[in-house]
Amino acid sequence: MCRSIVTLRGEDEATDEEVEAAALQFVRKVSGHRTPSRSNQAAFEQAVVEIADATRRLLDGLVTPPGAKPPAMARSRIVAREKRQRATQA
């Protein structure tokens, strides 16, 4: 699996930006293109939207059994959130 795709499940709910970034990374990996040609742009963008929607439905449908601890938030998500926070404060 692509190392850039992080685990989105954790104590805090994944943001829309995190879900879309993971979907984009997945489409890039599967298609083999970082940026598609103009003729493939629509298909590329549609795939990102559909995968982001499916990802959100999956995350919304997952449950943590009673007594079980939810998974820890991925370190890369914590770092990315901290960077975004610093950027908005500057």
C-alpha positions, 0 to 999 in steps of 0.5 A: 500500500502507498505509504502516504495513505494514513490510517484515518480511524482514531480517537478524533474523526477524520476531517474532509481534507484528510479523507480527500487527501487519502483518496487522492493518494489512492487514485495516484497510486492506482493510476500511476499518475501524479497529475493526469493528462487533460483527457483523463482529468475528469475520470481522475477527479471523479475517482477521487470523489467516489473513493472519498465518499466510500471512505467516509461511509466506511469510517462512519459505519465502523464501530468500536466494540464495547470495552475496546479502545479505539485505535490511536490516531496516526502520527502523520495525521497529528503532525499534519494537523499541527502544521495546518494549525500553525499555518492558520495562526501565522 
